[in-house]
Amino acid sequence: MKYSRAAAAFASSSLLANTAFAASADDWTKRSIYQVVTDRFALGNGSSPSCDTSQKKYCGGNWQGIISHLDYIQDMGFDAIWISPVVENVQGTTSEGEAYHGYWPQNINSLNTNFGSADDLKSLSSALHDKGMYLMVDVVVNHVVANPTNTSSVWPETFDYSLLQPFGGSNSFHTQCFISDYNNQTDVEQCWLGDSGLPLLDLDTENSTVVDTMYSWIKNLVSEYSVDGLRVDTAKHIRQDFWPDFASNAGVYTVGEILIGNVTYAAPYTKGLDSVLDYPTYYAVYDAFTNGTSGNMSAITDLVTQAQDQYNHGTFYVGSFVENQDNPRIQSTVTDQSIVKNVMTWPFINDGIPILYYGQEQGYQGGNDPANREALWLSGFNTDNKPLVTHVKTLNAARKQAISYNSSFLTTKASFISQSSTSALAVSKPPFLTLLTNGGSSSSASWSIPSSAGLYSGSETLVDVLTCDTVTTGSDGSLSVSASGGLPKVLMPAEALSKSGSLCSSQANGAVGLKGLGVGMMGVVVVGLISGMMLV
């Protein structure tokens, strides 16, 4: 959190309405996640009010609004959603605006009534489970928020601690100091985020009473609202040995926000939590594709390889994303749609769990917070003639088909095949071979896959699921692909798609059929020759 916004079998439908799936990390790897800023997604009454992001105020989105548009999310192929923190936040206007985003908790035992009632949240959970979807809730454990009560330059500042429930007095918090040195881990963990205008009171997570309170709270939250997974905010601001028991009490998949580009720094948190949001790779991908052909594609290879080696469970459990509420949208930096499609392809074809930030599919272009928290209802939830909606839908379908076709897809590490062009990236995660380029729509690109890569047999037909175009390997299993327009390619063997039922099925079936026909015709010719020889 930035201060500035300071496949498992399902039970019967009757049970799904009232219980969580108790989803493990392995269960979540089969899913793709649609991230929602609750206040900015939809209103339950169907209205579409104006929403000026620069005002940093509530715009009216709520849990009933999400329920009313679950089909929009599911129709794109997503089977999980991540919603904003649900607890009561600081009330009214602060020096940084209103707490519409949910990251300024004040009373963790109450819900944020701007989003709805307890029954509304339970209804959202039930509606998701009825559709076979998962619910991920964002949680803030590091801090609570209150406006200072002193009107003069008193230090440390004073607060109405009765508002900060269930923590009470000042002994529940670290002594006030603001983080000044992010290279000092004690400073990071025990000093406060924010500033004197809006301090984020840092909970003393060395205090056994505070620790027990948080463990009990998360256990009850997950149980009460049938939560399937947790995104844990500001996880690096709490000592690492706090997290194992927190995750154990939660009993569901936990993914932590470690907002840093350093794999070695993030890696230890994957031992207490199931995994982390993949910020190191995010930064590498963002830089590689938003700087044109000068972008460093090899940095992606380096960081992914580091994470695969250093993270507990490798990168299979990471949350893979290219946009979120804390970072500028891709199209605030680059609007070339070929590059945008390359970037958006990344989360779906690597090892992690794909996460799409709401509005990305609509081409939203907001920059840094708060501009990147636009109201989705202003799009009308229109999916007609929306190329990025189609792109995302296809990627979700392809990933599901890959999981179905290759039983080891989810446990096979992505690997990289070296290319002569510094603007090209080739990623192998069978049955995917993904070809990316940062050249843009006015460029041409080429990729070469040598037979020594051992990916394919000779004369094998591959289908680009994004276009349904086909390519054929050489007699030795090598592959050369060229493309104009700078678009990405996600290749799958025709055989992997021939039984998909929808994804490029006619092209795949045609290729497989021709292969079979070739064998059959050879048999006819041989028999005819033998018959002729016998007749002579």
N, C-alpha and C positions, 0 to 999 in steps of 0.2 A: 504494500500500500504506500502510495506517495502521500506526503502530508497534504499536498494541495487538494486531495479528494478526501484530505484530513479534513461355450455359451451355455449358460445355466438354464435348466428347465424351470418353467414358471409353475407356481401353484395355481390352484383353481381361482377363477375370477373373484369369487366371494372373499377369498383370503387376501387377494391382491389389493382390494379396496381398503383394507385395514392394517396391513403389515408391510414393512419394508422387505426388500429382497435379501437383506443382510449381505449386501454385495461385497465380495472380496476384490482385491486388486486384480486378480486373474479374470474375474467377471467383468470388470470395467474395461479390460483391454479389448473386449469384443465390441465396445460401444464407441460412439462418437458424440461429442458434447456440444450443445448450443448454449453459449453464455448469454445471460440476460441481465441487464441493469433493470431491476424490477420497476422502478419509477419511470422508466423511459420506454417500456415495451408496449403495453396496451392497457386500456381502461376497461373495467368490467362492464360499464354501461355502454360501451361502444362508441363513445364520443372521441373527438380528435382535436383537443385544445391546442393552441399554440404553445410552443416550448422554447424559450430563449435560453440556450445552454449557458450563456455568459452570466445570467442572473444567479446561477447556482441555487435554484429553488426547486421544491417539489413541483412536478408537472402532472402528477395524478395516476401514474401507472400502478397497478396493484396485482395481487395474486389471482383475483377473478379474471382480470384481463389476460393473464397468461393462460388460464384454463380455456378461455374462449378462442385462443389461437394456437392450441397445441397441434391442430391439423397442419397449420402452416409450417411448424417446425418438423413434424414427423414426415410430411410429404417431401421434404428435402433429404430425408434419410437419417435424420438424427434420432437417437433412441435414449438420450439423456439430456437434461438441462441443468445448468448451474445458475442459481439465483443469488441476488444480493443478500447480505446479512439480514437476519429476520428480527433481531431484538430491538427493543426500544432505544432510540438514539436521543442525543441532546435535542431539546426542544427549541423552537424559534430560530431566529437569525443570529448567527455568530459572525465574527470578523471574517470568516471564510465562507459565508453563506449558510444554507440549510443542509441538514444531514440526509438529503434525498438518496445518497449513494449507500447509506447504511454502515459506514465504517467509523462512526463516532458513537459507539455504544454508551449508554448511561445506566440502564437497568437490564441486566441480562436475564432476569426472571420474567420479564414482560415482553410482548411482541410490539413491533412498530405498527401502530394502528393506521398509519398512512397507507400501509400495504394491505390491511385487512385484519380480520379477526382470527382467533385460533381455529375456528371452524373453517375459515377460508383457506388457511394454510393446510389443514388436514384434507380439505377437498382437492386442493392442488396435488397433494401427494397421492391421493386415491385416483384422481383422474389420470395421472401419469402412469400409475401401476396398472390401471385398467387397460392402458394402451401398450403395456409391456415396456414402459420407459422408466428410467432411473431419475431420482431427485438428488442433486448435489446442492448443499447449502454452504454459503460462504460464512466463515466464523472468524471473529476477532477475539483473540485471547490475550494479546499483549497489553492492552490499555483500555481505559474508559475515558469519557470526556465530560467536562463541565466548564462552563464559563467562570473565570475568576470572579470572586466577590469583592476583592479589594479594588478601590478606585484610585489608589496612589501607588507609587513605585515601591511596593512592599515585596521583600524577597525572603524566603520563598513565598509564592502567591498563596492566597487563601481560597477555599472552596466550600460550598455547601455539600459536605460529604454525605448528608442524608439522601441526596439524589443518586448517589453512586451505589446502587444495590447489586448484590447483597454485601458490599464490602465495608460500608461504614466509614470508620475514621482513617486518619492519615497513615496508621501503621500497616495498612494493606498495600502501601505504595512505596516504591523506591524514592529516596530523597530527591527533590526536584533538582534536575540539571538537564540541560538540553545537549543532545549528541553533538559533539564538536569534532570527534576524530573517529571516522569509520574504519580506521586501521587498528583501533583499540577495541577488542571484542567486549571487554567489560563496559566500556562506554556505550557500545551498541546495545547491550543487553540491559543495562541498569539505568541509563539516562533516558530522557523523554524525547519522543518525537514532537514536532510542532514548534510553537514559539510562545512568547508571553501573551500574545493576543488570543490564541486558542491552543492551550497546552493539552497534550494527550497524556493523561496521568498513567505512568508506567506501573503496572501491577507487579508487586513483589512476589515473583514466582520462585523465590527461595523460602518464602513464608509457608509453612506447612498448612496453615488454615486456608490461605489463598489457593494453594495447590489442590487441596481436597475439594474446595468449592468448585474449581474449574473442572476437575475430573467428574464430579457428581453432575455438574450442569451439562456437560457434553453428553454424558450417558443418558440423561433424561431427555435432552433435546432430540437426540436420534430416535429414542424409543417413542416419545410422545407424537412426533410428526412423521414417523416412518421414513426417516432419511436414509438414503443409500450410499452417500459419499459426502466428504467434506473437503472444501478448499480452505486452507488455513492461512489467514492473512498474517503478514509481518512475522513469519516464523523465525527468521534469523535474529530477531530481537529478544528471543527467549533462550535460555540455556538449553543446550542440546539434550541433556539427560532428563529434561521435563517431558519430552515428546513420546517416548515409548509407552509410558503408562497412560498418557492422554489418548494415544491411538488405541490402546487396549480397551479403555473405557468406551471409546466411540464404537468400536466393533465393526467399523466399515472402512472402506478405502479412504485414505487421507493423502492429500497432495498439498505440499507447502509452498508458499510464496517465498522464495529466496531471491530477492531482486538484486542480482549481481551477474556479471558475465563470466565469472571465474568458476570453472568446473570443480577444482580442488576445494574451494571454499564451500560450494553447495553440497558436495558429495556426502559429508558426514550426516547431514539431515535426512538422507535416504535410509539411514539405519533406524531412526526413531519413528519417522513417518514412512508411509509406503513409497513415496517419491516426492518429486518437486516439479513445479512448473519449469519448463525447459528454457530458462532465460538465457543461458550461454549460447545455445543454438539460435534462439530468437534474434539476439543481437547480430550474430554472424550472418543469418539469412537476410535480415533487414539491410545491413550494410552491403552485402553482396549484390542485392537486387535493386537498391535505390540509388546506387552510384554508377549505373550504366555498366559499360564494359570495363570500367576501372575498378568495379567491385571485386572483392577478394573471394572467389568461389572456394578456394582451397581451405579457407578458414572454417567453412562448414564441415568439410571432411575432418579437419583436425579436431574440432570441438566435439563432434559426434563420437569420434574414436576415443577421445579422452573420457567422455561421459560413459560410453559403453564399458570402459575398463574400470572406472572409479566408482560409479554409482552402484549401490546395492541393488541387485536384480537388473543391472545394466540400465538400458534406456527403455525397457519394455513398459514400465509403469509411469513414465514421465507424462506430464500434460504438455502436448505439443501445440503451439499457437503461433500466429503471426500478427495478431491484434488483440488488445484488451483495453480495459477501462483506464489503465495507467499510462498507456503509450500511444503515440499518434497513429492514426490509421495510415495504412500503406498509401492510400490515394491522397493523403495530405502532402505527400512527398513526390510521388510519381503517379501519373494518370495513364501512362501507356498501358493499354489493356492486356497486351501480351505479357508484359512484366508482371502485372497484377495477377494474371492467371498462373504464371510460374510460381509466384510467392504463395498463392492460395493453395496450390497443389501440395506444397511441402508437408503440412501436418498429416496428410492422409496416406503418404507413401513411405514414411519412415517408421521407426520402432514404436514411437509413443502413441498415446491416446489422443486422437484429433480433437481440437477445440476450435470452434468458430465463434467469434464475437459478433453479437447481433448487429445487423446493419451492414456487415461486410458484404453479404450477398446482394444488398441493394446498391452497392457502390458508394456508401457513405464516405465522406472525405474529411471528417473532423480531425483537427490537429491534436495538440496536447490537451489534457484535462483543463477545463471542462468541455472543450469543443467536441471531444470524441464521445460524448454521452447524449447523442441526438435522440429525439423521439421517433421510434420506429413507426408509430401509427401515422405519421405524416407521409409515409410511403404508400399508405393504403393497403399494405401487405400484398401488393401486386406482384405476381410472379410471371405474368405474361411478358414476353419479349425482354426477359431479364437474363442476359448471357451468364452472369455470375451465379444466379440461382441454378441454372442448368448445369453449370460447371461443378458446383458443390454437390448437387444431386447425383451427378455421374460419378464423382469421386467417392461418395458414400456407397453407391451401388457397387463400384469396383472393389472397394475394400471388403465389403461383405462377401462378394464373390471370391475374393482371394482367400478369405478365412474359410469359406466353405470348401474351396477346391484343394487347398494345401493345409493339412492339419498342423503343420509346423510353422505356418506363416507368422503367428504371433510370438513365436519363440526363436525365430531366425533373425540374427542381427543383420541390419542393413549394411551393405558394403559399397564401396565406391570404386569405379573403374576409371583409371586415369585417362584423361583426354588431352589431345595436343593443344586444343584451344582453351585459353584461360577464361573464356566466356561460357564454357559448356560444363555441365555436371551430369554424370551418369550414376544412378543409384540403383543397385540391385537388391531386391527383397522378394525373392521368388514367391508367387509367379509374376511380380511386378518387375519391370525394368523401366525406370523413369528417367527421361531425358529432359533436362532443364537448361535454360539459357538466359542470360541477363542482357542479351543484345537488343531487345526491343522489337517493335512491330516492323521497323524498316530494315531489319537485318535478316540474314540467312544463317543457319547453323548446321553443323554436322557433328555426328558422333560415330565412333568406331568401337566395336566390341570384338576383341580378338577371340579366336577359337580357344585360346589358352584360358580364358575366363571360365570355360566349362559350363556355360549357361544353357546352350541349345545344341540340338542335333542338327545334322545337315538338312537343308531345304525345309526348315520348319517355318510355318506361317504364324506371324504375330499380328495382333490387332491393337491399334491405338484406340483405347476405349473412349478417348475424348473426341475423336472424329470418326471412328469406325473404319479408318483406312487400314490397309494391310501392308506388311512388309515380309520379306522372306529371307531367311538366313542363307549364307553360302553353303556350299557342299561340305565345308569343314565345320559348320556351326558358327562361323563368324558373322558379324552384322555391321553394315554401314547404313546410316540413316542421315538424310539431309532434309532440311525443312526451311521454308521461307516464312516470313511473318513473325518469327521469334516466339512461336507458341510452344508450350510444353507438350511432351508426349508421355503417355502412360501405356506401355506395351504389355500385353498379356498373351500367352500362347492361345491360339484359336481353340485348342482342346479345352482350355480352362473356361472358355466362354460358351462353348457349344451347348451346354446344358443350363445356362443361366436363365433362359426364358425371356430375357428382355435386353440385356446389355450387349449391343452389337451382335445379337444372336444370328441374324441372317448371314452376316459376313463370316462369322465364326463357323456356322454350320456349313456354309458353302465351301469354306477352306477345308474343313474336315471331310466333307463329302467328296471333294475333288481328290483328296489324298487317298481315300478309300476306293474311289473310282479308278484311280491310276493303277492300283494293285489289281483290281478286278479285270481291267482291260488287258493288262499284261498277261494274266492267266488265260484269257480268251485267245490272245495271239499265240501263246505257246501251245495251247491245245490245238489250235487250227494248223499250226506248222507241223505238229506231230501227226495230226490226222492226214495232212497232205503227204507227208513222208510215207505214211503207211499205205496211202492209195497208189503211190507211184510204183 
